[in-house]
């Protein structure tokens, strides 16, 4: 934690987590899969790609380190429009292009930071799954896109 706090862009601010709900989704999954782990929750806000990449680089360990970025993809388009938009976003992610916008992924800032670090490290992206809310019980007139990726 001291390493992170030495970076100018990092501060402890409990209020930053008040409206963020990704932890309530991700932590139970991590607890079930990993059992014993340490968690460093970070909220990025409007930080730049470089600022996020610098923080990720500072805490990047070895194979024991897992970085989880939580974001939706496109929001509230028709099923076909959402699929087309998300396909373009997935391609950009697979190509480690760190200039995604909020219209492509609401969590574009942390995702861009991760893509920048991954690009610098020569990593590869594997797409695990891509779908949207219309693929489940959702309304196909206003879908939200989702995808899962692994970096190696």
Buried (B, 14 or more C-beta within 10 A) or exposed (E): EEEBEEBEBBEEEEEBEEEBEBBEEBBEEBEEEEEEEEEEEBBBEEBBBEBBBBBBBEBEEEEEEEBBBBBBBBBEBBBEEBBEBBBEBBEBBBEBBBEBEEEBBBBBBBBBBBBBBBBEEEBEBEEEEBBBBBBEEEEEEBBBBBBEBEBE
